[in-house]
Amino acid sequence: MTQVSLSQAPTRRAWCCGIVVAALLLSGPLPIPSPAAADGPGRPGVSSETEQSSRRTSGPVVVPDAGFGFADGMSILSLTPSALERQLTAVERAGATWLRVPVNWSQIEQRRGRFQWTVLDRVVRKARRHGLSILANISQAPRWSRALLSESSAPPQDPSTYARFSATVAKRYRGKIKHWEIWNEPNLNGFFGGVRTHASAPELYTRLLEPAYRAIHRVQKRPVVVAGALAAATSSSSSYSMSAFVRRMYDAGARGSFDALALHPYIGSGTDDTRRRVNADVRRVRRLMVEHRNKQLPIWWTELGHSTWVGGVSPQRQRSLILEQLAAGADRAYVGPVFVYAIRDNGASRADVSQNFGSLLSHDFEPKPLYRTLRRAHRARTD
């Protein structure tokens, strides 16, 4: 998840749904899936190269043709089986087709060459049973791979170790996962080694990306390697704007080492100023891709969301902003899948901003307004 102070994003008001949504909610709450809900058969993955010739729409809900899904951060790896089942049932009933799953390298390979797959296997198996295509986000280098005294968020000292691990994961889940995202928010120094690595972060990231891209493509047939996962930041002593980071990636030779580019267009409370700022930065990223002959590649929005903590937005405002951003993605032909952070509040404290990003469910599994709206729209579309 990106830092809240940097949460800005592109979008525009292409439609108005307040009255329609309010009418939909009058029929009362929806049942929340229980842990005993039956699993359905898995569906094949959706390629990132799907062209958007039309929107999928039902009532006030408009989403990209490439679909939408949810990202839940590292917390999804620590859920009990029943909690995981309830969350993924809610995702499926909301009409989502994607799940962004963290691949925590530091947990899986704590000792070099010795792997622990149990937790990730369970999440992947459950997601597929709910018909969800998986975007696997590979990050968190183990201590043995990092430089001495480096921060826990630092990249590995030797990029080939990350490439080898990426190939190992891609080979293990061949036929189950074909979409791979390289690291998370490397344009924030808090997610990519701190002050020690910040000055050269775009170049270090490109050194990580290139061998990982080749390694994944060697072990899978036509995988989709997604680069970037960049936060909606401004350039400073601790961060890079998305476009500044992408420009230096290209200068370092990143072209040809990714199949899609990922951005995290958070817009905070959704003020016009934040919309304009991040929308402009997204346009700059797109222009860079066109200038470097990558016009055919999509931009995935792999995180966006809004916290309903006491200093944030209301659950109703959260719903409106997320629906607005889904529609904004549908309005841009180059945007691939859109991922909302997160599924469920990961804590009960309303005073903690990070605990209240759940967009479908509260911490005690009560449905939020967005879940009700998406659920009804999905039922209307499938009945």
C-alpha positions in Angstrom: 0.0 0.0 0.0 1.2 3.5 -0.8 1.9 6.1 1.9 -1.3 8.1 2.6 0.3 11.5 2.4 1.2 10.7 -1.2 -2.3 9.5 -2.2 -3.4 11.3 -5.3 -4.8 10.0 -8.6 -6.3 10.5 -12.0 -10.0 10.4 -12.6 -12.8 12.5 -13.9 -16.6 12.7 -13.3 -18.0 10.9 -16.3 -21.3 10.1 -14.7 -23.3 10.6 -11.6 -24.7 7.7 -9.6 -25.7 9.1 -6.2 -29.5 8.9 -6.6 -29.4 5.5 -8.3 -27.0 4.0 -5.7 -29.2 5.4 -2.8 -32.2 3.7 -4.3 -30.4 0.4 -4.7 -29.5 0.5 -1.0 -33.1 0.8 0.2 -33.7 -2.9 0.1 -31.4 -3.5 3.0 -28.1 -5.3 3.7 -26.7 -8.2 1.8 -25.8 -11.5 3.5 -22.1 -11.9 4.1 -20.6 -15.1 2.9 -20.0 -17.7 5.6 -16.8 -19.8 5.9 -18.8 -22.8 4.7 -19.6 -21.3 1.3 -19.1 -23.7 -1.5 -16.1 -23.4 -3.8 -16.7 -23.0 -7.5 -14.6 -24.2 -10.4 -11.7 -22.0 -11.5 -11.8 -19.9 -14.7 -8.9 -19.4 -17.0 -6.8 -16.2 -16.6 -7.4 -13.0 -18.6 -4.6 -11.7 -20.8 -3.4 -8.2 -20.2 -3.5 -7.7 -23.9 -7.3 -7.6 -24.1 -8.4 -4.6 -26.0 -11.1 -2.4 -24.6 -13.6 -1.9 -27.3 -16.5 -1.3 -24.8 -17.3 -1.0 -21.2 -18.9 -3.5 -18.9 -21.7 -1.7 -17.2 -24.7 -2.3 -15.0 -26.6 0.7 -13.5 -24.1 3.0 -11.8 -21.1 0.6 -12.1 -18.7 1.0 -15.1 -15.5 -1.1 -15.2 -12.7 -1.7 -17.7 -13.2 -4.5 -20.2 -10.0 -6.0 -18.7 -11.9 -6.3 -15.4 -11.3 -5.2 -11.9 -10.2 -6.9 -8.7 -8.7 -6.4 -5.2 -5.3 -6.1 -3.6 -5.1 -7.0 0.1 -1.4 -6.5 0.9 0.6 -8.9 3.1 -2.4 -9.4 5.5 -4.0 -11.9 3.1 -1.1 -14.3 3.8 -1.9 -14.4 7.6 -5.7 -14.9 7.4 -7.3 -18.0 8.9 -8.8 -20.4 6.4 -12.3 -19.2 7.3 -11.5 -15.5 7.1 -9.8 -16.1 3.7 -12.9 -17.9 2.4 -15.2 -15.2 3.5 -13.1 -12.5 1.9 -12.7 -14.2 -1.4 -16.4 -15.1 -1.5 -17.2 -11.4 -1.1 -14.8 -10.6 -3.9 -16.4 -13.1 -6.2 -19.9 -11.9 -5.3 -18.9 -8.3 -6.1 -18.2 -9.3 -9.7 -14.4 -9.0 -9.5 -12.3 -11.2 -11.6 -8.8 -10.4 -10.3 -6.8 -10.8 -7.0 -3.4 -9.3 -6.4 -1.5 -11.7 -4.3 1.8 -10.8 -2.5 4.7 -13.3 -2.9 6.8 -12.6 0.2 10.2 -13.8 -0.8 11.6 -13.2 2.7 9.1 -15.7 4.2 9.2 -18.3 1.4 13.0 -18.5 1.2 14.2 -17.6 4.6 17.3 -19.8 4.1 18.8 -19.8 0.6 17.5 -22.8 -1.4 14.9 -23.9 1.2 11.3 -23.0 0.3 8.1 -22.8 2.3 5.1 -22.8 0.0 2.2 -23.7 2.3 0.7 -20.3 2.9 1.0 -19.1 -0.7 -0.3 -22.4 -2.0 -3.4 -22.0 0.1 -4.2 -18.5 -1.2 -3.6 -19.4 -4.8 -5.8 -22.5 -4.5 -8.6 -20.6 -2.9 -8.4 -17.7 -5.4 -8.6 -20.1 -8.3 -11.6 -21.9 -6.8 -13.4 -18.5 -6.7 -12.7 -18.0 -10.4 -10.1 -15.2 -9.8 -7.1 -14.5 -12.1 -4.0 -13.8 -10.0 -1.5 -11.0 -10.3 1.4 -12.2 -8.2 3.5 -9.3 -6.7 7.0 -10.5 -5.9 8.8 -8.5 -3.3 10.6 -8.5 0.1 14.1 -9.7 -0.3 15.3 -12.1 2.5 18.1 -11.0 4.8 20.7 -13.4 3.2 20.2 -11.7 -0.2 20.6 -8.1 1.0 23.7 -6.0 1.6 25.1 -5.9 5.1 23.2 -3.4 7.3 20.7 -2.7 4.6 17.0 -2.0 5.5 14.5 -4.8 5.3 12.8 -3.1 2.3 16.1 -3.1 0.3 16.4 -5.0 -3.0 18.9 -7.9 -3.1 22.5 -7.1 -3.6 22.7 -9.4 -6.6 19.7 -9.0 -8.9 20.3 -12.6 -10.3 19.0 -14.0 -6.9 15.7 -12.2 -7.4 15.6 -13.5 -11.0 16.2 -17.1 -9.8 13.5 -16.8 -7.2 11.0 -15.3 -9.7 11.7 -18.2 -12.1 11.2 -20.7 -9.3 7.8 -19.2 -8.4 6.7 -18.9 -12.1 7.7 -22.6 -12.7 5.9 -23.8 -9.6 2.6 -22.0 -10.5 2.8 -22.6 -14.3 -0.7 -23.1 -15.5 -2.1 -21.3 -12.4 -0.5 -17.8 -12.5 0.7 -16.0 -15.6 0.7 -12.4 -14.5 3.8 -11.3 -12.5 4.4 -7.9 -10.9 8.0 -6.9 -10.1 8.4 -5.4 -6.6 6.0 -2.8 -5.0 6.3 1.0 -5.0 10.1 1.3 -5.6 9.7 5.0 -6.2 9.2 5.4 -2.4 12.4 5.0 -0.4 10.5 3.3 2.4 9.7 0.4 0.1 13.1 0.2 -1.7 16.0 0.4 0.8 15.7 3.9 2.3 18.1 6.7 1.9 21.0 4.4 1.0 19.4 3.4 -2.4 17.2 6.3 -3.1 19.5 8.4 -5.4 19.8 5.5 -7.8 16.5 3.7 -7.2 15.2 3.8 -10.8 18.5 2.3 -12.1 18.6 -0.3 -9.3 15.0 -1.2 -10.1 15.7 -1.6 -13.8 18.7 -3.9 -12.9 16.2 -6.0 -10.9 13.5 -6.0 -13.6 15.6 -7.0 -16.6 16.9 -10.4 -15.5 13.6 -11.2 -13.7 11.7 -10.6 -17.0 14.0 -12.9 -18.9 13.9 -15.6 -16.2 10.0 -15.7 -16.1 9.8 -15.8 -19.8 12.1 -18.7 -20.0 10.0 -20.9 -17.7 6.5 -19.8 -18.9 4.9 -19.5 -22.3 3.6 -16.0 -22.9 3.6 -14.7 -19.3 2.7 -11.1 -18.5 5.4 -9.3 -16.6 4.2 -6.0 -15.0 6.8 -3.4 -14.1 6.6 -0.3 -11.9 3.8 -0.6 -9.3 4.6 3.0 -8.7 3.0 5.2 -6.0 1.3 8.5 -6.8 4.1 10.5 -5.3 5.9 13.8 -6.0 9.7 14.0 -6.4 11.5 14.7 -3.2 14.3 13.4 -1.0 12.3 10.3 -0.3 10.2 9.7 -3.4 10.0 10.1 -7.2 7.0 11.1 -9.2 5.7 8.2 -11.4 6.8 9.9 -14.6 10.3 10.8 -13.2 10.9 7.2 -12.2 9.6 5.8 -15.5 11.8 8.3 -17.5 14.9 7.1 -15.7 13.8 3.4 -16.1 13.8 4.0 -19.9 17.1 5.8 -19.8 18.5 2.8 -17.9 17.4 0.4 -20.7 14.0 -0.9 -19.3 12.3 -1.0 -22.7 11.8 -4.6 -23.7 11.8 -5.8 -20.1 8.1 -5.5 -19.3 4.7 -6.4 -20.8 2.7 -3.8 -18.9 3.4 -0.9 -16.6 1.6 -0.5 -13.2 0.7 2.6 -11.3 -1.1 3.2 -8.0 -3.4 6.2 -8.5 -4.6 6.9 -5.0 -6.5 10.2 -4.7 -7.0 10.5 -1.0 -10.2 12.5 -0.3 -10.7 13.1 -4.0 -10.1 16.9 -4.2 -9.9 18.5 -7.6 -6.2 19.5 -7.0 -5.2 15.9 -6.3 -7.1 14.7 -9.4 -5.4 17.2 -11.6 -1.9 16.6 -10.3 -1.9 12.8 -10.6 -3.9 12.8 -13.8 -1.2 14.9 -15.3 1.5 12.5 -14.1 -0.4 9.5 -15.5 -0.5 11.4 -18.9 3.2 12.0 -18.7 3.9 8.3 -18.1 1.7 7.5 -21.1 3.6 9.9 -23.3 6.9 8.4 -22.2 5.6 5.0 -23.2 4.5 6.3 -26.6 7.8 8.1 -27.1 9.7 4.8 -26.4 7.5 2.8 -28.8 5.6 1.1 -26.1 2.2 2.4 -27.1 0.8 -1.1 -27.4 1.5 -1.9 -23.8 -1.3 -1.3 -21.2 -1.0 0.6 -17.9 -2.5 -1.4 -15.0 -3.8 0.3 -11.9 -2.7 -2.2 -9.3 -3.7 -0.3 -6.2 -6.1 2.5 -5.4 -8.4 3.1 -2.5 -9.6 5.3 0.4 -9.4 4.9 4.1 -12.6 5.3 6.2 -10.7 6.2 9.4 -12.0 9.1 11.5 -9.9 11.6 9.6 -10.7 10.1 6.1 -13.8 9.7 4.0 -17.1 8.2 4.9 -18.0 4.7 3.6 -20.5 6.3 1.2 -17.8 8.7 -0.1 -15.4 5.8 -0.4 -17.9 4.0 -2.6 -18.5 7.0 -4.8 -14.7 7.6 -5.3 -14.0 4.0 -6.1 -16.8 3.8 -8.6 -15.6 7.0 -10.1 -12.1 5.6 -10.5 -13.3 2.3 -12.0 -15.2 4.4 -14.6 -12.1 6.6 -15.2 -10.2 3.4 -16.0 -12.9 2.3 -18.4 -12.6 5.7 -20.2 -9.0 5.1 -21.0 -8.4 2.5 -23.7 -4.8 1.9 -22.5 -5.8 1.0 -18.9 -5.8 -2.7 -18.1 -7.3 -4.2 -14.9 -7.9 -2.0 -12.0 -7.3 -3.2 -8.4 -8.9 -1.8 -5.3 -7.0 -1.8 -2.0 -8.3 -3.5 0.2 -11.0 -6.2 0.6 -11.6 -5.8 4.4 -10.5 -3.5 7.2 -7.4 -5.1 8.8 -8.1 -3.8 12.3 -10.9 -2.4 14.5 -9.3 1.0 15.4 -11.1 3.8 13.6 -8.2 6.1 14.7 -5.6 4.2 12.5 -5.6 5.2 8.9 -3.9 2.0 7.7 -6.6 -0.3 9.3 -9.5 1.2 7.5 -8.8 0.7 3.7 -11.3 -2.2 3.5 -13.7 -1.4 0.6 -16.0 -4.4 0.7 -16.1 -5.4 4.4 -15.5 -3.9 7.8 -13.1 -5.8 10.2 -16.1 -7.7 11.6 -17.3 -8.7 8.1 -20.1 -6.2 7.9 -20.8 -5.1 4.3 -19.7 -1.6 3.3 -21.7 0.4 0.8 -19.4 -0.4 -2.1 -20.0 -4.2 -1.6 -23.8 -3.7 -1.7 -23.6 -1.7 -5.0 -21.1 -4.0 -6.7 -23.1 -7.1 -5.6 -26.4 -5.8 -7.0 -24.7 -4.7 -10.2 -23.1 -8.1 -10.6 -26.4 -9.9 -10.0 -28.2 -7.6 -12.5 -25.5 -8.3 -15.1 -25.5 -12.1 -14.6 -29.3 -12.8 -14.0 
